[in-house]
């Protein structure tokens, strides 16, 4: 049975909801009557103005502070969540790091540094894995639930033909492996939970802005289009799909 057919009075957690695709998911879910409560995480109030403003006008939305690079912060946010609900039906991990000021994707091995590689892995991969650790009690129940992580096609080892972007590629590959492995464990402990890794396509967000000049207009998606496409993929997921890597159009991607 497709995941989407079971959605009613559902609770969703969007991790990294202060901007970009994460904020787009929050807006989409608030407009979907099948979702009763939406929880959106943010790292700093100073960069979460849109999310916090939405919460002032919607009783459905609860903002939660969470820094995915610190397990204590993840545990505290989940503990707060558990005081408000006993179950989640959809979790989407939207946190991603490609560039930030002097932090830029590496074009050559000469630019590699352990500090930047570790930062990429912490944000793009480790945070998602730690969430699978802490969220098990909320995802394990008698109705279908789904955990989706925003990955990237450049994280496909089999599809890597251009090189470069070492930290981003490797951390997304690590994300894929971590979520695939969690899917196998959850199949034993929480068999109603489906895991998916999603490539959103190039989306008009802060993350992609420095690299949009080479992207044809028809391949640069608005946030709204990206979220709608990814939700279509999610709604069609069945238990046999758990742990797989999907393109924005629902086609499978190579590891």
C-alpha positions as CSV (number, residue, x, y, z in Angstrom):
1,X,0.0,0.0,0.0
2,X,1.5,3.4,-1.0
3,X,2.5,5.6,2.0
4,X,0.3,8.4,0.8
5,X,-2.9,6.4,1.2
6,X,-2.4,6.1,4.9
7,X,-2.0,9.8,5.7
8,X,-4.7,11.3,7.9
9,X,-4.4,13.3,11.1
10,X,-0.6,13.0,10.6
11,X,2.3,14.6,12.4
12,X,5.4,15.7,10.5
13,X,8.9,16.8,11.5
14,X,10.9,18.9,9.1
15,X,14.6,19.2,10.1
16,X,16.2,22.3,8.7
17,X,13.0,24.3,8.3
18,X,14.2,27.8,8.5
19,X,14.7,28.3,4.7
20,X,14.9,26.7,1.3
21,X,13.4,23.3,0.7
22,X,12.8,22.7,4.4
23,X,10.7,25.9,4.7
24,X,8.9,24.9,1.5
25,X,8.0,21.5,3.1
26,X,6.6,23.3,6.1
27,X,4.4,25.6,3.9
28,X,3.2,22.6,1.8
29,X,2.3,20.5,4.8
30,X,0.4,23.4,6.6
31,X,-1.8,23.6,3.5
32,X,-2.4,19.9,3.4
33,X,-5.4,19.0,5.6
34,X,-4.1,15.5,6.2
35,X,-1.4,16.9,8.5
36,X,-2.5,17.8,12.0
37,X,0.8,19.0,13.4
38,X,4.0,20.2,11.8
39,X,7.2,20.6,13.7
40,X,10.0,22.5,12.1
41,X,13.6,22.8,13.4
42,X,15.9,25.8,13.2
43,X,19.5,26.4,14.4
44,X,19.4,30.1,15.1
45,X,16.4,32.4,15.6
46,X,18.3,35.1,13.7
47,X,18.0,33.1,10.4
48,X,14.6,31.6,11.1
49,X,12.4,34.7,10.8
50,X,10.1,33.2,8.1
51,X,9.5,30.0,10.1
52,X,8.9,31.8,13.4
53,X,6.6,34.3,11.7
54,X,4.6,31.4,10.2
55,X,4.3,29.8,13.7
56,X,2.7,33.0,15.0
57,X,-0.1,32.6,12.5
58,X,-0.6,28.8,12.6
59,X,-1.5,26.7,15.6
60,X,-0.5,23.7,13.6
61,X,3.2,24.7,13.5
62,X,5.7,24.3,16.3
63,X,9.3,25.5,15.8
64,X,12.0,23.6,17.6
65,X,15.6,24.7,18.1
66,X,18.0,22.0,17.0
67,X,21.7,22.0,15.9
68,X,22.3,18.7,14.0
69,X,26.0,18.9,14.7
70,X,25.5,18.4,18.4
71,X,23.8,15.2,19.6
72,X,22.7,16.8,22.8
73,X,20.7,19.4,20.9
74,X,19.1,16.6,18.8
75,X,18.2,14.7,22.0
76,X,16.8,17.8,23.7
77,X,14.6,18.6,20.7
78,X,13.3,15.1,20.4
79,X,12.6,15.0,24.2
80,X,10.5,18.3,23.7
81,X,8.7,16.7,20.8
82,X,7.8,13.7,22.9
83,X,6.0,15.9,25.4
84,X,3.7,17.0,22.6
85,X,3.1,13.9,20.6
86,X,3.7,10.1,20.8
87,X,4.1,9.5,17.1
88,X,5.4,10.9,13.9
89,X,4.3,9.9,10.4
90,X,6.7,11.9,8.3
91,X,10.2,13.1,8.9
92,X,12.2,15.0,6.3
93,X,15.9,15.8,6.8
94,X,16.5,19.0,4.8
95,X,19.8,20.2,6.3
96,X,22.6,20.6,3.8
97,X,26.0,22.3,3.6
98,X,27.8,23.1,0.3
99,X,29.3,26.5,1.0
100,X,29.4,29.1,3.7
101,X,31.6,32.2,3.4
102,X,35.1,30.9,3.1
103,X,33.9,27.4,3.1
104,X,33.6,26.4,-0.6
105,X,33.3,23.1,-2.5
106,X,36.8,21.8,-3.3
107,X,37.8,21.7,-6.9
108,X,41.1,19.9,-6.3
109,X,42.7,17.6,-3.7
110,X,45.0,20.6,-3.0
111,X,42.0,22.3,-1.3
112,X,41.1,19.5,1.0
113,X,41.2,20.0,4.8
114,X,40.2,17.7,7.6
115,X,38.3,20.6,9.2
116,X,36.1,21.2,6.2
117,X,35.6,17.5,5.5
118,X,34.5,16.9,9.0
119,X,32.1,19.8,8.8
120,X,30.5,18.5,5.6
121,X,30.0,15.0,7.2
122,X,28.6,16.4,10.4
123,X,25.9,18.5,8.6
124,X,25.1,16.4,5.6
125,X,25.3,12.9,7.1
126,X,25.9,12.4,10.8
127,X,23.0,14.6,11.9
128,X,20.6,12.4,9.9
129,X,22.0,9.2,11.3
130,X,21.7,10.5,14.9
131,X,18.1,11.4,14.2
132,X,17.3,7.8,13.2
133,X,18.8,6.9,16.6
134,X,16.6,9.3,18.7
135,X,13.4,9.2,16.6
136,X,12.8,5.4,16.7
137,X,10.2,5.6,19.5
138,X,8.2,8.2,17.6
139,X,8.3,6.4,14.3
140,X,7.5,3.0,15.7
141,X,3.7,2.6,15.8
142,X,0.8,0.8,14.1
143,X,0.5,3.2,11.2
144,X,3.0,3.7,8.3
145,X,5.7,6.3,8.8
146,X,8.4,7.6,6.5
147,X,11.9,9.1,7.1
148,X,13.2,10.9,4.0
149,X,16.6,12.6,3.7
150,X,17.5,15.1,1.0
151,X,20.5,13.7,-0.7
152,X,22.1,14.7,-4.0
153,X,22.8,13.0,-7.3
154,X,26.5,14.1,-6.9
155,X,26.6,11.7,-4.0
156,X,26.2,8.8,-6.4
157,X,29.6,7.0,-6.8
158,X,28.4,5.3,-9.9
159,X,27.3,8.6,-11.5
160,X,30.5,10.5,-10.6
161,X,32.0,11.5,-14.0
162,X,33.2,15.1,-13.3
163,X,35.0,14.9,-9.9
164,X,35.4,17.8,-7.6
165,X,33.2,18.8,-4.7
166,X,35.0,16.2,-2.5
167,X,33.4,16.9,0.8
168,X,29.9,17.4,-0.5
169,X,30.0,14.3,-2.7
170,X,31.5,12.1,0.0
171,X,29.2,13.3,2.8
172,X,26.1,12.7,0.6
173,X,27.4,9.2,-0.2
174,X,27.9,8.6,3.5
175,X,24.3,9.9,4.1
176,X,23.1,7.3,1.6
177,X,24.9,4.5,3.3
178,X,23.8,5.5,6.8
179,X,20.1,5.8,5.8
180,X,20.2,2.5,3.8
181,X,21.7,0.8,6.9
182,X,19.1,2.3,9.2
183,X,16.4,1.2,6.9
184,X,17.6,-2.4,7.3
185,X,17.6,-2.2,11.1
186,X,14.2,-0.4,11.2
187,X,12.7,-3.2,9.0
188,X,13.2,-5.4,12.0
189,X,12.4,-3.0,14.8
190,X,9.8,-0.7,13.2
191,X,8.5,-2.5,10.1
192,X,6.0,0.1,9.2
193,X,8.7,2.8,8.7
194,X,9.9,3.5,5.1
195,X,13.2,5.2,4.5
196,X,14.0,7.2,1.3
197,X,16.9,9.2,-0.1
198,X,15.8,12.0,-2.4
199,X,17.6,14.0,-5.0
200,X,15.6,17.3,-5.4
201,X,17.1,18.5,-8.6
202,X,18.7,21.9,-8.8
203,X,16.4,24.2,-6.7
204,X,16.5,27.9,-6.5
205,X,17.8,28.2,-3.0
206,X,20.7,29.8,-1.2
207,X,22.7,26.6,-1.4
208,X,22.6,26.5,-5.3
209,X,22.7,30.3,-6.0
210,X,26.5,30.5,-6.7
211,X,26.2,27.6,-9.2
212,X,23.0,28.5,-11.1
213,X,24.6,30.2,-14.2
214,X,25.3,27.0,-15.9
215,X,21.8,25.6,-15.2
216,X,19.2,25.8,-18.0
217,X,16.1,27.7,-16.9
218,X,13.9,24.6,-17.3
219,X,16.2,22.6,-15.0
220,X,16.2,25.2,-12.2
221,X,13.2,24.4,-10.0
222,X,11.4,26.7,-7.7
223,X,11.2,25.5,-4.1
224,X,7.4,25.0,-4.5
225,X,7.9,22.8,-7.5
226,X,10.7,20.8,-5.8
227,X,8.6,20.1,-2.7
228,X,5.5,19.1,-4.7
229,X,7.6,16.7,-6.8
230,X,9.3,15.2,-3.8
231,X,6.0,14.8,-2.0
232,X,4.6,12.9,-5.0
233,X,7.6,10.5,-4.7
234,X,7.0,10.1,-1.0
235,X,3.3,9.4,-1.3
236,X,4.0,6.6,-3.8
237,X,6.5,4.8,-1.6
238,X,5.8,1.3,-0.5
239,X,7.6,-0.9,2.1
240,X,9.6,-2.6,-0.6
241,X,11.1,0.8,-1.5
242,X,12.6,1.4,1.9
243,X,16.3,2.4,1.8
244,X,16.3,3.3,-1.9
245,X,17.7,6.4,-3.6
246,X,15.3,8.3,-5.8
247,X,15.4,11.1,-8.3
248,X,12.9,14.0,-8.1
249,X,10.8,12.3,-10.8
250,X,10.6,9.0,-8.9
251,X,13.2,7.2,-11.0
252,X,15.9,5.2,-9.2
253,X,19.5,6.5,-8.9
254,X,22.7,4.4,-8.8
255,X,24.7,4.2,-5.6
